[in-house]
Amino acid sequence: MTTKIAHARKLCPTLLFGALLFGAAGAAAQQSGGTSFVENFDKLDRSIWYVSDGWNNGAHQNCTWSKDQVRVDGGSLQLSFSEGQSKDRKYLCGEIQTKKRYGYGTYEARMKAGTGSGLNSAFFTYIGPADKQQQDEIDFEVLGKNAAQVQVNQYVKAKGGNEKLVSVGSKTDEGFNDYAFVWEPGRLRYYLNGKLVQDVTDPSKIPSSPQKIFFSLWGSDTLTDWMGRFAYTKPTKLEVERVAYTAAGDKCQFPESVACALN
């Protein structure tokens, strides 16, 4: 995936709502305001989470974000992709993001990807121009064309090109897997089911700005080289059982946490 497309994917929605919701003031580096938390999704707390609704990320996205595609049921967050007409799209999809930004620390999610070529099931952090900052981003993205892999990637001041595909060992849309990254000033480590799969130590490839936490499930008719040929057959969903952020220096918060193994 090219830097240009990735930048448009995250820039467009933020510009649409960022100034209205969060104001124009930017935060000083690592003054994030976000403290350690564990979210098990017994409910969707709207004071913590913003639900995307009524727009899309650009021409490459074939669905419109809809609040109706976001729900909590049985102790998991469910972001759906299904047919449903909006003003200019045939499909509807789901996304949430935190209202606060978070800095250095351990980020973890236990999730099950959606099924289907041409879909992207994503757990990532992001900040950008609507917050008076350049794009910084850290990604886990499951591309539906091959559910046995996950792509890790990061952007620093809108510069990407750090993609790596990691084999999961099972199909990510058939069961839950644990995705985590540990973000430090001079190091960024990605973990899959507790195993280190990418270790970045080049400071020029490590973001520094506090970011918001996102989950999203979306599709594309045009990004076939990256996401595969889109072929809709039935509704699908991304499920998230847990998300956690452990600030640098804080104690780990649950036994399975990567932060416990590192302390």
NORCORDA-V426634 format. One record per backbone hydrogen bond with DSSP energy under -1.0 kcal/mol. NH is the residue of the N-H (numbers start at 1). CO is the residue of the C=O. E is the energy in kcal/mol with one decimal. If there is no record, write none. Layout:
((NH;CO;E) (NH;CO;E))
This chain:
((6;2;-2.0) (7;3;-2.5) (8;4;-1.8) (9;5;-2.2) (10;6;-1.5) (11;7;-2.4) (12;8;-1.8) (14;10;-1.0) (15;11;-2.1) (16;12;-1.3) (17;13;-1.6) (18;14;-3.0) (21;17;-2.4) (22;18;-2.6) (31;28;-2.3) (32;30;-1.0) (37;245;-2.3) (39;243;-3.2) (48;45;-1.6) (49;45;-2.5) (50;97;-3.5) (52;95;-1.8) (54;65;-3.2) (61;58;-1.7) (62;219;-2.1) (64;91;-2.1) (65;55;-2.9) (66;93;-2.5) (69;66;-1.6) (70;67;-1.4) (71;78;-1.9) (73;76;-2.4) (77;240;-2.9) (78;71;-3.2) (79;238;-2.8) (80;69;-2.6) (81;236;-2.6) (82;92;-2.1) (84;90;-2.5) (86;89;-2.3) (91;62;-1.1) (92;82;-3.0) (93;64;-2.2) (96;215;-2.3) (97;50;-2.0) (98;213;-2.1) (99;48;-2.2) (102;211;-3.1) (105;183;-1.5) (106;246;-2.5) (107;181;-2.8) (108;244;-2.5) (109;179;-2.8) (110;242;-2.5) (111;177;-2.2) (112;239;-2.7) (113;172;-2.1) (118;227;-2.2) (119;116;-1.3) (120;218;-2.5) (121;142;-2.5) (122;216;-2.9) (123;140;-2.3) (124;214;-1.8) (125;138;-2.4) (126;212;-2.0) (127;136;-1.9) (131;128;-2.1) (132;129;-2.2) (133;128;-1.2) (136;127;-1.8) (137;155;-2.0) (138;125;-1.9) (139;153;-3.2) (140;123;-1.8) (141;151;-2.3) (142;121;-3.0) (144;119;-2.9) (146;143;-2.3) (149;146;-1.5) (150;166;-2.1) (151;141;-3.1) (152;164;-2.7) (153;139;-1.4) (155;137;-2.4) (156;159;-2.4) (158;135;-2.9) (159;156;-1.6) (164;152;-2.0) (166;150;-2.8) (168;148;-3.1) (172;147;-3.6) (174;171;-1.9) (177;111;-2.2) (179;109;-3.2) (180;191;-2.2) (181;107;-2.2) (182;189;-2.7) (183;105;-3.1) (184;187;-3.0) (188;200;-2.4) (189;182;-2.4) (190;198;-2.8) (191;180;-3.7) (192;195;-2.6) (193;178;-3.5) (195;192;-1.8) (197;190;-2.8) (198;190;-1.2) (200;188;-3.2) (205;202;-2.4) (206;203;-1.4) (211;102;-2.4) (212;126;-2.5) (214;124;-3.4) (215;96;-2.1) (216;122;-1.9) (217;94;-2.2) (218;120;-1.7) (220;118;-1.9) (224;222;-1.6) (227;223;-3.2) (228;224;-1.6) (231;117;-1.3) (236;81;-2.0) (238;79;-3.0) (239;112;-2.5) (240;77;-2.4) (241;110;-2.5) (242;110;-1.1) (243;39;-2.0) (244;108;-2.6) (245;37;-2.4) (246;106;-2.6) (248;104;-1.8) (250;247;-2.4) (257;254;-2.1) (261;257;-1.0) (262;258;-1.5) (263;259;-1.3))
